[in-house]
């Protein structure tokens, strides 16, 4: 059993975070239960502490951020339509599913608030990571100065070829090779978060390209029938 990242090196021990790899396909079912027996075993093996609750979201490539605090009423069979989740509740696991889009993990170490964001090019254009940071600031008083960020596996500019129309949206993050254009999805989000006030040294990128690396599901490489990689983040409960 292996995962891409059991814990990002810039995150403190109280946070567990990872993105799954093949052969486990974590595509979201239309109806609950959202994890089958083998997937539940995978999570038990990957987590050293069982979650009190797992938050599942149906991603729509928008910029909606779901907020979960101690007052939130959670139900196991509930699915939320959003592209980001923010929570300060220990033992609540935040999840999202990707097959090239960028999973962004954010942790504010002083207020102990965690976020997990799904950033494709549409969400990045809408600055979804910055919106998650703003929710953290408004709801819990979090500061950019105390926030740590990590990027999981995603498609990289080595493989992410786009059309010339993307130049109008991402002029600073397009790599040109002869007459072809390649989008740097992590760089878009780095630039936006640094502008928001995040210290560049507090942003860690695992550097894994899902399209290059056969160990991950990739929509660009394998098409519509590909599976999904699961990203999970959770604040550990005190022992």
LOFITI-41649 format. One record per residue: x, y, z of N, C-alpha, C in turn; residue in three letters; residue number from 1. Coordinates in Angstrom, 1 decimal, padded with zeros to 4 digits. Example, Ala and Ser with C-alpha at 12.3 -4.5 7.8 and 13.67 -1.06 7.14 Angstrom:
% LOFITI-41649
REC n.east n.north   n.up ca.east ca.north  ca.up c.east c.north   c.up res   n
REC  013.2  -005.7  007.8   012.3   -004.5  007.8  013.2  -003.3  007.8 ala   1
REC  012.8  -002.2  007.1   013.7   -001.1  007.1  012.9   000.0  007.9 ser   2
//
This chain:
% LOFITI-41649
REC n.east n.north   n.up ca.east ca.north  ca.up c.east c.north   c.up res   n
REC  000.8  -001.2  000.0   000.0    000.0  000.0  000.9   001.2  000.0 unk   1
REC  000.7   002.2 -001.0   001.5    003.4 -000.9  000.7   004.6 -001.3 unk   2
REC  001.1   005.7 -000.8   000.5    007.0 -001.2  001.6   007.9 -001.6 unk   3
REC  001.2   009.0 -002.3   002.2    009.9 -002.8  002.9   010.6 -001.7 unk   4
REC  002.1   011.0 -000.6   002.6    011.8  000.4  001.9   011.5  001.7 unk   5
REC  002.5   010.9  002.7   001.8    010.7  004.0  001.7   012.0  004.7 unk   6
REC  002.7   012.9  004.6   002.6    014.2  005.3  003.6   015.1  004.5 unk   7
REC  003.1   016.3  004.1   004.0    017.2  003.4  005.1   017.7  004.4 unk   8
REC  006.3   017.8  003.9   007.4    018.2  004.8  007.3   019.5  005.5 unk   9
REC  006.5   020.4  004.9   006.4    021.8  005.6  005.2   021.8  006.5 unk  10
REC  004.4   020.7  006.7   003.3    020.7  007.6  003.7   020.1  008.9 unk  11
REC  003.1   020.6  010.0   003.4    020.0  011.3  002.8   018.6  011.5 unk  12
REC  003.3   017.9  012.5   002.8    016.5  012.7  001.3   016.4  013.0 unk  13
REC  000.7   017.5  013.5  -000.8    017.4  013.8 -001.6   017.3  012.6 unk  14
REC -001.1   017.4  011.4  -001.8    017.3  010.1 -001.4   016.1  009.4 unk  15
REC -002.4   015.3  009.0  -002.2    014.2  008.1 -002.7   014.6  006.7 unk  16
REC -001.9   014.3  005.6  -002.3    014.7  004.3 -001.6   013.8  003.3 unk  17
REC -002.4   013.5  002.2  -001.8    012.7  001.2 -002.7   012.7 -000.1 unk  18
REC -002.1   012.2 -001.2  -002.9    012.0 -002.4 -002.6   010.5 -002.8 unk  19
REC -003.7   009.8 -003.0  -003.6    008.4 -003.4 -003.0   008.2 -004.7 unk  20
REC -002.5   006.9 -005.0  -002.0    006.6 -006.3 -002.7   005.3 -006.8 unk  21
REC -002.3   004.8 -008.0  -002.9    003.6 -008.5 -002.4   002.4 -007.6 unk  22
REC -003.2   001.3 -007.6  -004.3    001.0 -008.5 -005.6   001.4 -008.0 unk  23
REC -005.7   002.1 -006.8  -007.0    002.4 -006.2 -007.7   003.6 -006.9 unk  24
REC -008.9   003.3 -007.5  -009.7    004.3 -008.1 -010.7   004.9 -007.1 unk  25
REC -010.6   006.2 -006.8  -011.5    006.8 -005.9 -012.6   007.7 -006.6 unk  26
REC -013.0   007.3 -007.8  -014.0    008.0 -008.5 -015.3   008.1 -007.6 unk  27
REC -015.9   009.3 -007.6  -017.1    009.5 -006.7 -018.3   008.8 -007.2 unk  28
REC -018.9   007.9 -006.4  -020.1    007.2 -006.9 -021.3   008.2 -006.9 unk  29
REC -022.3   007.9 -007.7  -023.5    008.7 -007.8 -024.3   008.7 -006.5 unk  30
REC -024.2   007.6 -005.8  -025.0    007.4 -004.5 -024.1   006.9 -003.5 unk  31
REC -024.4   007.1 -002.2  -023.6    006.5 -001.1 -023.8   005.0 -001.1 unk  32
REC -022.9   004.2 -000.5  -021.7    004.7  000.2 -020.6   005.2 -000.7 unk  33
REC -019.8   006.2 -000.2  -018.8    006.8 -001.1 -017.5   006.1 -001.1 unk  34
REC -017.3   005.1 -000.2  -016.1    004.2 -000.2 -016.5   002.8 -000.1 unk  35
REC -015.9   001.9 -001.0  -016.2    000.5 -000.8 -015.3  -000.1  000.2 unk  36
REC -015.4  -001.4  000.3  -014.6   -002.2  001.3 -013.1  -002.0  001.1 unk  37
REC -012.6  -002.1 -000.1  -011.2   -002.0 -000.4 -010.7  -000.6 -000.2 unk  38
REC -011.5   000.4 -000.6  -011.1    001.8 -000.4 -011.1   002.1  001.1 unk  39
REC -012.0   001.6  001.9  -012.0    001.8  003.3 -010.7   001.2  004.0 unk  40
REC -010.3   000.0  003.5  -009.1   -000.6  004.0 -007.9   000.3  003.6 unk  41
REC -007.9   000.8  002.4  -006.8    001.7  002.0 -006.7   002.9  003.0 unk  42
REC -007.8   003.5  003.3  -007.8    004.6  004.2 -007.3   004.2  005.6 unk  43
REC -007.8   003.0  006.1  -007.3    002.6  007.4 -005.8   002.4  007.4 unk  44
REC -005.2   001.9  006.3  -003.8    001.7  006.2 -003.1   003.0  006.1 unk  45
REC -003.7   004.0  005.4  -003.0    005.3  005.2 -003.1   006.2  006.4 unk  46
REC -004.1   006.0  007.2  -004.3    006.9  008.4 -003.9   006.2  009.7 unk  47
REC -003.1   006.9  010.5  -002.8    006.4  011.8 -003.8   006.6  012.8 unk  48
REC -004.9   007.4  012.5  -006.0    007.7  013.4 -007.3   007.7  012.5 unk  49
REC -008.3   006.9  012.9  -009.5    006.9  012.1 -010.2   008.2  012.2 unk  50
REC -010.7   008.7  011.1  -011.5    010.0  011.1 -012.8   009.8  011.8 unk  51
REC -013.3   010.9  012.4  -014.6    010.9  013.0 -015.7   011.0  011.9 unk  52
REC -015.3   011.7  010.8  -016.2    011.9  009.7 -015.3   012.3  008.4 unk  53
REC -015.8   011.8  007.3  -015.1    012.1  006.0 -016.1   013.0  005.2 unk  54
REC -015.6   014.2  004.8  -016.3    015.1  004.0 -016.1   014.8  002.5 unk  55
REC -017.2   014.6  001.8  -017.1    014.3  000.4 -017.7   015.5 -000.4 unk  56
REC -017.0   015.9 -001.4  -017.6    017.0 -002.2 -017.7   016.6 -003.7 unk  57
REC -018.8   017.1 -004.4  -018.9    016.9 -005.8 -018.3   018.2 -006.4 unk  58
REC -017.2   018.0 -007.1  -016.5    019.2 -007.7 -017.2   019.6 -009.0 unk  59
REC -017.3   020.9 -009.2  -018.0    021.5 -010.4 -017.1   022.5 -011.1 unk  60
REC -015.8   022.6 -010.8  -014.9    023.5 -011.4 -015.4   025.0 -011.2 unk  61
REC -015.9   025.2 -010.0  -016.3    026.6 -009.7 -015.4   027.2 -008.6 unk  62
REC -015.9   028.0 -007.8  -015.1    028.7 -006.7 -015.8   028.6 -005.4 unk  63
REC -016.8   027.7 -005.2  -017.5    027.6 -003.9 -016.7   026.9 -002.9 unk  64
REC -016.6   027.5 -001.7  -015.9    027.0 -000.5 -016.8   026.6  000.6 unk  65
REC -016.8   025.3  001.0  -017.6    024.8  002.0 -016.9   025.0  003.4 unk  66
REC -017.6   025.5  004.4  -017.0    025.8  005.7 -017.6   024.8  006.7 unk  67
REC -016.7   024.2  007.5  -017.2    023.2  008.5 -016.5   023.6  009.8 unk  68
REC -017.4   023.9  010.8  -016.9    024.2  012.2 -017.6   023.3  013.2 unk  69
REC -017.4   023.6  014.5  -018.0    022.7  015.5 -019.5   022.7  015.5 unk  70
REC -020.1   023.7  014.9  -021.6    023.8  014.9 -022.2   023.1  013.7 unk  71
REC -021.4   022.7  012.7  -021.9    022.0  011.5 -022.5   020.6  011.8 unk  72
REC -023.6   020.4  011.2  -024.2    019.1  011.4 -023.9   018.2  010.1 unk  73
REC -023.2   017.1  010.4  -022.7    016.3  009.3 -023.4   015.0  009.3 unk  74
REC -023.6   014.5  008.0  -024.3    013.2  007.8 -023.5   012.4  006.9 unk  75
REC -023.3   011.1  007.2  -022.4    010.2  006.4 -022.8   010.1  005.0 unk  76
REC -024.1   010.2  004.6  -024.5    010.0  003.3 -024.6   011.3  002.5 unk  77
REC -024.2   012.4  003.1  -024.3    013.7  002.5 -023.2   014.0  001.5 unk  78
REC -023.5   014.7  000.4  -022.5    015.1 -000.6 -022.7   016.6 -000.8 unk  79
REC -021.6   017.3 -000.8  -021.6    018.8 -000.9 -021.1   019.2 -002.3 unk  80
REC -021.7   020.1 -002.9  -021.3    020.6 -004.2 -020.4   021.8 -003.9 unk  81
REC -019.1   021.7 -004.1  -018.1    022.7 -003.9 -016.8   022.3 -004.5 unk  82
REC -015.8   023.2 -004.5  -014.5    022.9 -005.0 -013.4   023.2 -004.0 unk  83
REC -013.9   023.4 -002.7  -012.9    023.6 -001.6 -013.6   023.4 -000.3 unk  84
REC -012.9   023.0  000.7  -013.4    022.7  002.0 -012.5   023.3  003.0 unk  85
REC -013.0   024.0  004.0  -012.2    024.6  005.1 -012.8   024.2  006.4 unk  86
REC -011.9   023.8  007.4  -012.4    023.3  008.7 -011.4   023.5  009.8 unk  87
REC -011.9   023.6  011.0  -011.0    023.7  012.2 -011.3   022.5  013.1 unk  88
REC -012.1   021.5  012.7  -012.5    020.5  013.5 -011.5   019.3  013.4 unk  89
REC -010.9   018.9  014.5  -010.0    017.8  014.5 -010.7   016.5  014.3 unk  90
REC -010.2   015.6  013.5  -010.8    014.3  013.2 -011.8   014.3  012.1 unk  91
REC -012.0   015.5  011.5  -012.8    015.6  010.3 -011.9   015.6  009.0 unk  92
REC -012.0   014.5  008.2  -011.2    014.4  007.0 -011.8   015.1  005.8 unk  93
REC -011.1   016.0  005.2  -011.5    016.7  004.0 -010.9   015.9  002.8 unk  94
REC -011.8   015.7  001.8  -011.3    014.9  000.6 -011.7   015.6 -000.7 unk  95
REC -011.0   015.4 -001.7  -011.4    015.7 -003.1 -010.7   014.7 -004.0 unk  96
REC -011.2   014.7 -005.2  -010.8    013.7 -006.2 -010.4   014.4 -007.5 unk  97
REC -009.2   014.0 -008.0  -008.6    014.6 -009.2 -008.1   013.6 -010.1 unk  98
REC -007.9   014.1 -011.4  -007.2    013.3 -012.4 -006.4   014.2 -013.3 unk  99
REC -005.8   015.2 -012.8  -004.9    016.1 -013.4 -005.0   017.5 -012.7 unk 100
REC -006.2   017.9 -012.2  -006.3    019.1 -011.5 -005.4   019.2 -010.3 unk 101
REC -005.1   020.3 -009.8  -004.2    020.5 -008.7 -004.9   020.5 -007.3 unk 102
REC -004.5   019.5 -006.4  -005.0    019.6 -005.1 -004.1   020.5 -004.2 unk 103
REC -004.7   021.5 -003.6  -004.0    022.4 -002.8 -004.4   022.2 -001.3 unk 104
REC -003.3   022.0 -000.5  -003.5    021.8  001.0 -003.0   023.1  001.6 unk 105
REC -003.8   023.6  002.6  -003.5    024.8  003.3 -003.7   024.6  004.8 unk 106
REC -002.7   025.0  005.6  -002.9    024.9  007.0 -002.4   026.2  007.7 unk 107
REC -003.3   026.8  008.5  -002.9    027.9  009.3 -002.5   027.4  010.7 unk 108
REC -001.2   027.5  011.0  -000.7    026.8  012.1 -001.0   027.4  013.5 unk 109
REC -001.3   028.7  013.5  -001.6    029.3  014.8 -003.1   029.1  015.2 unk 110
REC -004.0   029.3  014.2  -005.4    029.1  014.5 -005.8   027.7  014.3 unk 111
REC -005.0   026.8  013.7  -005.2    025.4  013.4 -006.5   025.2  012.6 unk 112
REC -006.4   025.8  011.4  -007.5    025.7  010.4 -006.9   025.1  009.2 unk 113
REC -007.6   024.2  008.6  -007.2    023.4  007.4 -008.1   023.6  006.2 unk 114
REC -007.5   023.6  005.1  -008.3    023.8  003.8 -007.7   022.8  002.8 unk 115
REC -008.7   022.3  001.9  -008.3    021.5  000.8 -009.1   022.0 -000.4 unk 116
REC -008.3   022.3 -001.5  -008.9    023.0 -002.6 -008.6   022.3 -003.9 unk 117
REC -009.6   022.2 -004.8  -009.5    021.6 -006.1 -009.3   022.7 -007.1 unk 118
REC -008.1   022.8 -007.8  -007.8    023.9 -008.7 -007.5   023.4 -010.0 unk 119
REC -008.5   023.4 -010.9  -008.2    023.2 -012.4 -007.9   024.6 -012.9 unk 120
REC -007.9   024.7 -014.3  -007.7    026.0 -014.8 -008.8   027.0 -014.6 unk 121
REC -010.1   026.4 -014.6  -011.2    027.3 -014.3 -011.2   027.8 -012.9 unk 122
REC -011.0   026.9 -011.9  -010.9    027.3 -010.5 -009.7   028.3 -010.3 unk 123
REC -008.6   028.0 -010.9  -007.5    028.9 -010.8 -007.7   030.3 -011.4 unk 124
REC -008.4   030.3 -012.5  -008.8    031.6 -013.1 -009.7   032.4 -012.1 unk 125
REC -010.5   031.7 -011.4  -011.4    032.3 -010.4 -010.7   032.5 -009.0 unk 126
REC -009.4   032.2 -009.0  -008.6    032.4 -007.7 -009.2   031.6 -006.5 unk 127
REC -009.5   030.4 -006.7  -010.2    029.6 -005.7 -009.3   029.4 -004.5 unk 128
REC -008.0   029.3 -004.6  -007.2    029.2 -003.4 -007.2   030.4 -002.6 unk 129
REC -007.1   031.6 -003.3  -007.2    032.8 -002.5 -008.5   033.0 -001.8 unk 130
REC -009.6   032.5 -002.5  -010.9    032.6 -001.8 -011.0   031.7 -000.6 unk 131
REC -010.3   030.6 -000.7  -010.3    029.7  000.5 -009.5   030.4  001.7 unk 132
REC -008.4   031.1  001.3  -007.6    031.8  002.3 -008.5   033.0  002.9 unk 133
REC -009.2   033.6  002.1  -010.1    034.7  002.5 -011.2   034.2  003.5 unk 134
REC -011.8   033.0  003.2  -012.7    032.4  004.1 -012.1   032.1  005.4 unk 135
REC -010.9   031.6  005.4  -010.1    031.3  006.6 -009.9   032.6  007.4 unk 136
REC -009.6   033.6  006.8  -009.4    034.9  007.4 -010.6   035.5  008.0 unk 137
REC -011.7   035.4  007.3  -013.0    036.0  007.7 -013.6   035.2  008.8 unk 138
REC -013.6   033.9  008.7  -014.3    033.0  009.6 -013.6   032.8  010.9 unk 139
REC -012.2   032.6  010.8  -011.4    032.3  012.0 -010.3   033.3  012.3 unk 140
REC -010.2   034.3  011.5  -009.1    035.3  011.8 -007.8   034.8  011.4 unk 141
REC -007.7   033.9  010.5  -006.4    033.3  010.0 -005.6   034.4  009.3 unk 142
REC -004.2   034.3  009.4  -003.4    035.2  008.7 -002.6   034.5  007.6 unk 143
REC -002.3   035.2  006.6  -001.4    034.7  005.5  000.0   034.3  006.0 unk 144
REC  000.5   035.2  006.9   001.8    035.0  007.4  002.0   033.6  008.1 unk 145
REC  000.9   033.1  008.7   001.0    031.8  009.5  000.5   030.7  008.7 unk 146
REC  000.3   030.8  007.4  -000.3    029.8  006.6  000.7   029.0  005.8 unk 147
REC  000.6   027.7  005.8   001.5    026.8  005.1  000.7   026.2  003.9 unk 148
REC  001.3   026.0  002.8   000.6    025.5  001.6  001.4   024.4  001.0 unk 149
REC  000.7   023.4  000.5   001.4    022.3 -000.2  000.6   021.9 -001.5 unk 150
REC  001.3   021.5 -002.5   000.6    021.1 -003.8  000.8   019.6 -003.9 unk 151
REC -000.2   018.9 -004.2  -000.1    017.4 -004.5  000.1   017.2 -006.0 unk 152
REC  000.1   015.9 -006.4   000.3    015.6 -007.8 -000.8   016.2 -008.7 unk 153
REC -000.3   016.7 -009.9  -001.2    017.3 -010.8 -000.5   017.4 -012.2 unk 154
REC -001.2   017.7 -013.2  -000.6    017.9 -014.5  000.3   019.1 -014.5 unk 155
REC  001.5   019.0 -015.2   002.5    020.0 -015.1  002.7   020.6 -016.5 unk 156
REC  003.5   021.7 -016.6   003.7    022.3 -018.0  004.4   021.4 -018.9 unk 157
REC  005.1   020.3 -018.5   005.7    019.4 -019.4  004.6   018.7 -020.3 unk 158
REC  003.4   018.6 -019.8   002.3    017.9 -020.5  001.0   018.7 -020.8 unk 159
REC  000.9   019.8 -020.1  -000.4    020.6 -020.1 -000.5   021.5 -021.3 unk 160
REC -000.6   021.0 -022.5  -000.7    021.9 -023.7 -002.1   022.5 -023.7 unk 161
REC -002.2   023.8 -024.0  -003.4    024.5 -024.1 -003.4   025.4 -025.4 unk 162
REC -004.6   026.0 -025.7  -004.7    026.8 -026.9 -004.2   028.2 -026.6 unk 163
REC -004.0   029.0 -027.7  -003.5    030.3 -027.6 -004.5   031.3 -026.8 unk 164
REC -005.8   030.9 -026.7  -006.7    031.7 -026.0 -006.4   031.8 -024.5 unk 165
REC -005.6   030.9 -024.0  -005.2    030.9 -022.6 -004.2   032.0 -022.3 unk 166
REC -003.6   032.6 -023.3  -002.7    033.7 -023.1 -003.3   034.9 -022.5 unk 167
REC -004.6   035.1 -022.8  -005.3    036.3 -022.2 -005.6   036.1 -020.7 unk 168
REC -005.7   034.8 -020.3  -006.0    034.6 -018.9 -004.8   034.4 -018.0 unk 169
REC -003.7   033.8 -018.6  -002.6    033.4 -017.8 -001.3   033.8 -018.5 unk 170
REC -001.1   035.0 -018.8   000.0    035.4 -019.6  001.4   035.2 -018.9 unk 171
REC  001.4   035.2 -017.6   002.6    035.0 -016.9  003.0   033.5 -016.6 unk 172
REC  002.0   032.7 -016.9   002.2    031.2 -016.5  002.1   030.3 -017.7 unk 173
REC  002.2   030.9 -018.9   002.3    030.1 -020.1  003.7   029.9 -020.6 unk 174
REC  004.1   028.7 -020.9   005.4    028.4 -021.5  005.2   028.2 -023.0 unk 175
REC  006.0   028.9 -023.8   005.9    028.8 -025.2  007.0   027.9 -025.8 unk 176
REC  006.6   027.0 -026.6   007.6    026.1 -027.3  007.2   026.1 -028.8 unk 177
REC  008.1   026.8 -029.5   007.7    027.1 -030.9  006.3   027.7 -031.0 unk 178
REC  005.4   027.0 -031.6   004.0    027.6 -031.7  003.1   026.9 -030.8 unk 179
REC  003.6   026.2 -029.8   002.7    025.5 -028.8  002.8   026.2 -027.5 unk 180
REC  001.7   026.0 -026.7   001.6    026.7 -025.4  001.3   025.7 -024.3 unk 181
REC  002.0   025.8 -023.2   001.9    024.9 -022.1  001.6   025.6 -020.8 unk 182
REC  000.6   025.2 -020.0   000.1    025.9 -018.9  000.8   025.4 -017.6 unk 183
REC  001.3   026.3 -016.8   001.9    026.0 -015.5  000.9   026.2 -014.4 unk 184
REC  000.1   025.2 -014.1  -001.0    025.3 -013.1 -000.5   025.6 -011.7 unk 185
REC  000.5   024.9 -011.2   001.0    025.3 -009.9  001.5   026.8 -009.8 unk 186
REC  002.2   027.3 -010.8   002.7    028.6 -010.8  001.6   029.7 -010.7 unk 187
REC  000.4   029.4 -011.4  -000.7    030.3 -011.3 -001.1   030.5 -009.9 unk 188
REC -001.2   029.4 -009.1  -001.7    029.4 -007.8 -000.6   030.0 -006.8 unk 189
REC  000.7   029.7 -007.1   001.7    030.3 -006.3  001.7   031.8 -006.5 unk 190
REC  001.6   032.3 -007.7   001.5    033.8 -007.9  000.4   034.4 -007.2 unk 191
REC -000.8   033.8 -007.3  -002.0    034.4 -006.6 -001.9   034.4 -005.1 unk 192
REC -001.3   033.3 -004.5  -001.2    033.2 -003.1 -000.1   034.1 -002.5 unk 193
REC  001.0   034.3 -003.3   002.0    035.2 -002.8  001.5   036.6 -002.9 unk 194
REC  000.7   037.0 -003.9   000.1    038.3 -003.9 -000.9   038.5 -002.8 unk 195
REC -001.5   037.4 -002.3  -002.4    037.5 -001.1 -001.6   037.7  000.2 unk 196
REC -000.4   037.3  000.2   000.4    037.5  001.4  001.1   036.3  001.9 unk 197
REC  001.0   035.2  001.2   001.7    033.9  001.6  003.1   034.1  001.3 unk 198
REC  004.0   033.7  002.3   005.4    033.6  002.1  005.8   032.5  001.1 unk 199
REC  006.5   032.9  000.0   006.9    031.9 -001.0  007.6   030.7 -000.4 unk 200
REC  008.3   030.9  000.7   009.0    029.8  001.3  008.1   028.8  002.1 unk 201
REC  006.9   029.3  002.3   005.9    028.4  003.0  005.0   027.6  002.0 unk 202
REC  005.4   027.6  000.7   004.7    026.9 -000.3  005.5   025.7 -000.8 unk 203
REC  005.1   024.5 -000.6   005.8    023.3 -001.0  005.1   022.6 -002.1 unk 204
REC  005.8   022.2 -003.2   005.2    021.5 -004.3  005.9   020.2 -004.5 unk 205
REC  005.1   019.1 -004.4   005.6    017.7 -004.5  006.3   017.5 -005.9 unk 206
REC  005.9   018.3 -006.9   006.5    018.2 -008.2  006.1   017.1 -009.1 unk 207
REC  005.1   016.3 -008.7   004.7    015.1 -009.5  003.7   015.5 -010.6 unk 208
REC  004.0   015.0 -011.8   003.1    015.3 -012.9  002.2   014.0 -013.1 unk 209
REC  000.9   014.1 -012.9   000.0    013.0 -013.1  000.0   012.4 -014.5 unk 210
REC  000.3   013.3 -015.5   000.3    012.8 -016.9  001.5   012.0 -017.2 unk 211
REC  002.7   012.5 -016.7   004.0    011.8 -016.9  004.0   010.5 -016.1 unk 212
REC  003.6   010.6 -014.9   003.8    009.5 -013.9  002.6   008.5 -014.1 unk 213
REC  003.0   007.3 -014.6   002.0    006.2 -014.8  001.3   005.7 -013.5 unk 214
REC  001.9   006.1 -012.4   001.3    005.6 -011.1  000.1   006.4 -010.7 unk 215
REC -000.3   007.4 -011.5  -001.5    008.2 -011.1 -002.5   008.3 -012.3 unk 216
REC -003.7   008.5 -011.9  -004.8    008.6 -012.9 -004.6   010.0 -013.6 unk 217
REC -004.8   010.0 -014.9  -004.7    011.3 -015.7 -005.7   011.4 -016.8 unk 218
REC -006.5   012.4 -016.7  -007.6    012.6 -017.7 -006.9   012.9 -019.1 unk 219
REC -005.9   013.8 -019.0  -005.2    014.2 -020.3 -004.6   013.0 -021.0 unk 220
REC -004.0   012.1 -020.2  -003.3    010.9 -020.8 -004.2   009.8 -021.2 unk 221
REC -005.2   009.5 -020.3  -006.1    008.3 -020.5 -007.5   008.6 -020.9 unk 222
REC -007.9   009.8 -020.9  -009.3    010.1 -021.4 -010.3   010.0 -020.3 unk 223
REC -011.6   010.1 -020.8  -012.7    010.2 -020.0 -012.9   009.0 -019.0 unk 224
REC -012.4   007.8 -019.4  -012.7    006.6 -018.6 -011.6   006.4 -017.4 unk 225
REC -010.7   007.4 -017.3  -009.7    007.2 -016.3 -010.3   007.3 -014.9 unk 226
REC -009.6   006.8 -013.9  -010.1    006.9 -012.5 -009.7   008.2 -011.8 unk 227
REC -009.8   008.3 -010.5  -009.6    009.5 -009.8 -008.6   009.2 -008.6 unk 228
REC -007.7   010.1 -008.4  -006.8    010.1 -007.2 -007.5   010.8 -006.1 unk 229
REC -007.4   010.3 -004.9  -008.0    010.9 -003.7 -007.0   011.7 -002.9 unk 230
REC -007.3   013.0 -002.7  -006.5    013.8 -001.7 -007.3   013.9 -000.4 unk 231
REC -006.6   013.8  000.7  -007.2    013.8  002.0 -006.3   014.6  002.9 unk 232
REC -007.0   015.4  003.8  -006.3    016.2  004.8 -007.1   016.2  006.1 unk 233
REC -006.5   016.1  007.2  -007.2    016.0  008.5 -006.3   016.5  009.6 unk 234
REC -006.8   017.2  010.5  -006.2    017.6  011.7 -006.3   016.5  012.7 unk 235
REC -005.2   015.9  013.2  -005.3    014.8  014.2 -006.0   015.2  015.5 unk 236
REC -006.7   014.3  016.1  -007.3    014.6  017.4 -006.2   014.4  018.4 unk 237
REC -006.2   015.2  019.5  -005.2    015.0  020.6 -005.4   013.6  021.2 unk 238
REC -004.3   013.0  021.5  -004.3    011.6  022.1 -004.4   011.7  023.6 unk 239
//
